[in-house]
Amino acid sequence: MKKVEIFTDGACSGNPGPGGWGTILRYNGIEKELSGAETLTTNNRMELMAVIQGLKALKEPCEVVLTSDSQYVCNGINKGWAQKWRKNNWIKSDKSKAKNFELWAELLDLLKIHKVTIIWVRGHNGHTENERCDRLAVSALEKYK
């Protein structure tokens, strides 16, 4: 199984507002940058999209180390929140509907294909790849401002 590193970040100008996402994939020292944007979205949606698009770019099942500054994404997976929401028909423990459930569903399906380890890093704290992903995301959203 190929070992791939994926770095992700999302950005939003206003929340909601125009948003962008950035992803870096690294395999055997070779990197690929991906980015995209939406006209009206939220930061959490862009964080999820960055992860989803990174995983969707893989052409076969891989062992992935995913690095994100989003506690929403990291905790949603690592603490099992998203799996519980899905099991409960996207209802959270406080009885409210889980936000972004369609993106969470897509992400959970992708996690079944790949062996993913998720690492949280503090955003805007000098992590080289996280800073690059932030620049990709901000650059992508600029076309909608």
Contacts in CASP RR format, 6 or more apart in sequence:
PFRMAT RR
TARGET T0000
AUTHOR 0000-0000-0000
METHOD contacts of the structure
MODEL  1
MKKVEIFTDGACSGNPGPGGWGTILRYNGIEKELSGAETLTTNNRMELMA
VIQGLKALKEPCEVVLTSDSQYVCNGINKGWAQKWRKNNWIKSDKSKAKN
FELWAELLDLLKIHKVTIIWVRGHNGHTENERCDRLAVSALEKYK
1 61 0 8 1.000
1 62 0 8 1.000
1 63 0 8 1.000
1 115 0 8 1.000
2 27 0 8 1.000
2 60 0 8 1.000
2 62 0 8 1.000
2 63 0 8 1.000
3 27 0 8 1.000
3 62 0 8 1.000
3 63 0 8 1.000
3 64 0 8 1.000
3 65 0 8 1.000
4 25 0 8 1.000
4 26 0 8 1.000
4 27 0 8 1.000
4 58 0 8 1.000
4 62 0 8 1.000
4 63 0 8 1.000
4 64 0 8 1.000
4 65 0 8 1.000
5 24 0 8 1.000
5 25 0 8 1.000
5 26 0 8 1.000
5 27 0 8 1.000
5 64 0 8 1.000
5 65 0 8 1.000
5 66 0 8 1.000
5 67 0 8 1.000
6 23 0 8 1.000
6 24 0 8 1.000
6 25 0 8 1.000
6 26 0 8 1.000
6 51 0 8 1.000
6 54 0 8 1.000
6 55 0 8 1.000
6 64 0 8 1.000
6 65 0 8 1.000
6 66 0 8 1.000
6 67 0 8 1.000
7 23 0 8 1.000
7 24 0 8 1.000
7 26 0 8 1.000
7 66 0 8 1.000
7 67 0 8 1.000
7 68 0 8 1.000
7 129 0 8 1.000
7 130 0 8 1.000
7 132 0 8 1.000
7 133 0 8 1.000
8 21 0 8 1.000
8 22 0 8 1.000
8 23 0 8 1.000
8 24 0 8 1.000
8 47 0 8 1.000
8 50 0 8 1.000
8 51 0 8 1.000
8 54 0 8 1.000
8 66 0 8 1.000
8 67 0 8 1.000
8 68 0 8 1.000
8 70 0 8 1.000
8 73 0 8 1.000
8 133 0 8 1.000
9 21 0 8 1.000
9 22 0 8 1.000
9 47 0 8 1.000
9 50 0 8 1.000
9 68 0 8 1.000
9 69 0 8 1.000
9 70 0 8 1.000
9 123 0 8 1.000
9 130 0 8 1.000
9 133 0 8 1.000
9 134 0 8 1.000
9 136 0 8 1.000
9 137 0 8 1.000
10 19 0 8 1.000
10 20 0 8 1.000
10 21 0 8 1.000
10 22 0 8 1.000
10 43 0 8 1.000
10 46 0 8 1.000
10 47 0 8 1.000
10 49 0 8 1.000
10 50 0 8 1.000
10 70 0 8 1.000
10 133 0 8 1.000
10 134 0 8 1.000
10 137 0 8 1.000
11 19 0 8 1.000
11 20 0 8 1.000
11 21 0 8 1.000
11 43 0 8 1.000
11 46 0 8 1.000
11 134 0 8 1.000
11 137 0 8 1.000
11 138 0 8 1.000
11 141 0 8 1.000
12 18 0 8 1.000
12 19 0 8 1.000
12 20 0 8 1.000
12 41 0 8 1.000
12 42 0 8 1.000
12 43 0 8 1.000
12 46 0 8 1.000
12 141 0 8 1.000
13 19 0 8 1.000
13 141 0 8 1.000
13 145 0 8 1.000
15 42 0 8 1.000
15 43 0 8 1.000
16 40 0 8 1.000
16 41 0 8 1.000
16 42 0 8 1.000
17 39 0 8 1.000
17 40 0 8 1.000
17 41 0 8 1.000
17 42 0 8 1.000
18 37 0 8 1.000
18 38 0 8 1.000
18 39 0 8 1.000
18 40 0 8 1.000
18 41 0 8 1.000
18 141 0 8 1.000
18 144 0 8 1.000
18 145 0 8 1.000
19 37 0 8 1.000
19 38 0 8 1.000
19 41 0 8 1.000
19 43 0 8 1.000
19 46 0 8 1.000
19 137 0 8 1.000
19 140 0 8 1.000
19 141 0 8 1.000
19 144 0 8 1.000
20 35 0 8 1.000
20 36 0 8 1.000
20 37 0 8 1.000
20 38 0 8 1.000
20 41 0 8 1.000
20 46 0 8 1.000
20 49 0 8 1.000
20 137 0 8 1.000
20 138 0 8 1.000
20 140 0 8 1.000
20 141 0 8 1.000
21 35 0 8 1.000
21 36 0 8 1.000
21 37 0 8 1.000
21 46 0 8 1.000
21 47 0 8 1.000
21 49 0 8 1.000
21 50 0 8 1.000
21 53 0 8 1.000
21 136 0 8 1.000
21 137 0 8 1.000
21 140 0 8 1.000
22 33 0 8 1.000
22 34 0 8 1.000
22 35 0 8 1.000
22 36 0 8 1.000
22 50 0 8 1.000
22 53 0 8 1.000
22 133 0 8 1.000
22 134 0 8 1.000
22 136 0 8 1.000
22 137 0 8 1.000
22 140 0 8 1.000
23 33 0 8 1.000
23 34 0 8 1.000
23 35 0 8 1.000
23 50 0 8 1.000
23 51 0 8 1.000
23 53 0 8 1.000
23 54 0 8 1.000
23 57 0 8 1.000
23 133 0 8 1.000
23 136 0 8 1.000
24 31 0 8 1.000
24 32 0 8 1.000
24 33 0 8 1.000
24 34 0 8 1.000
24 129 0 8 1.000
24 132 0 8 1.000
24 133 0 8 1.000
24 136 0 8 1.000
25 31 0 8 1.000
25 32 0 8 1.000
25 34 0 8 1.000
25 54 0 8 1.000
25 57 0 8 1.000
25 58 0 8 1.000
32 57 0 8 1.000
33 132 0 8 1.000
33 136 0 8 1.000
34 53 0 8 1.000
34 54 0 8 1.000
34 57 0 8 1.000
34 136 0 8 1.000
35 136 0 8 1.000
35 137 0 8 1.000
35 139 0 8 1.000
35 140 0 8 1.000
36 49 0 8 1.000
36 53 0 8 1.000
36 137 0 8 1.000
36 140 0 8 1.000
37 137 0 8 1.000
37 140 0 8 1.000
37 141 0 8 1.000
37 143 0 8 1.000
37 144 0 8 1.000
38 45 0 8 1.000
38 46 0 8 1.000
38 49 0 8 1.000
38 144 0 8 1.000
39 144 0 8 1.000
42 100 0 8 1.000
44 70 0 8 1.000
44 72 0 8 1.000
44 99 0 8 1.000
44 100 0 8 1.000
45 100 0 8 1.000
45 103 0 8 1.000
46 137 0 8 1.000
47 68 0 8 1.000
47 70 0 8 1.000
47 72 0 8 1.000
47 73 0 8 1.000
48 72 0 8 1.000
48 73 0 8 1.000
48 100 0 8 1.000
48 103 0 8 1.000
48 104 0 8 1.000
48 107 0 8 1.000
49 103 0 8 1.000
50 68 0 8 1.000
50 133 0 8 1.000
50 137 0 8 1.000
51 66 0 8 1.000
51 68 0 8 1.000
51 73 0 8 1.000
51 107 0 8 1.000
52 103 0 8 1.000
52 106 0 8 1.000
52 107 0 8 1.000
52 110 0 8 1.000
55 64 0 8 1.000
55 66 0 8 1.000
55 107 0 8 1.000
55 110 0 8 1.000
55 111 0 8 1.000
55 113 0 8 1.000
55 114 0 8 1.000
55 116 0 8 1.000
56 110 0 8 1.000
58 64 0 8 1.000
58 113 0 8 1.000
58 114 0 8 1.000
61 113 0 8 1.000
61 114 0 8 1.000
61 115 0 8 1.000
62 114 0 8 1.000
62 115 0 8 1.000
63 114 0 8 1.000
63 115 0 8 1.000
64 114 0 8 1.000
64 115 0 8 1.000
64 116 0 8 1.000
64 117 0 8 1.000
65 116 0 8 1.000
65 117 0 8 1.000
65 119 0 8 1.000
66 116 0 8 1.000
66 117 0 8 1.000
66 118 0 8 1.000
66 119 0 8 1.000
67 118 0 8 1.000
67 119 0 8 1.000
67 120 0 8 1.000
67 121 0 8 1.000
67 127 0 8 1.000
67 129 0 8 1.000
67 130 0 8 1.000
68 74 0 8 1.000
68 118 0 8 1.000
68 119 0 8 1.000
68 120 0 8 1.000
68 121 0 8 1.000
69 120 0 8 1.000
69 121 0 8 1.000
69 122 0 8 1.000
69 123 0 8 1.000
69 124 0 8 1.000
69 127 0 8 1.000
69 130 0 8 1.000
70 120 0 8 1.000
71 120 0 8 1.000
73 118 0 8 1.000
74 118 0 8 1.000
74 119 0 8 1.000
74 120 0 8 1.000
75 81 0 8 1.000
76 82 0 8 1.000
76 104 0 8 1.000
77 107 0 8 1.000
77 111 0 8 1.000
77 116 0 8 1.000
77 118 0 8 1.000
78 118 0 8 1.000
81 92 0 8 1.000
82 98 0 8 1.000
82 104 0 8 1.000
82 107 0 8 1.000
82 108 0 8 1.000
83 108 0 8 1.000
84 93 0 8 1.000
85 91 0 8 1.000
85 92 0 8 1.000
85 98 0 8 1.000
85 101 0 8 1.000
85 104 0 8 1.000
86 101 0 8 1.000
86 104 0 8 1.000
86 105 0 8 1.000
86 108 0 8 1.000
90 97 0 8 1.000
90 98 0 8 1.000
90 101 0 8 1.000
90 104 0 8 1.000
91 97 0 8 1.000
91 98 0 8 1.000
92 98 0 8 1.000
98 104 0 8 1.000
121 127 0 8 1.000
121 130 0 8 1.000
123 130 0 8 1.000
123 134 0 8 1.000
124 130 0 8 1.000
124 131 0 8 1.000
124 134 0 8 1.000
END
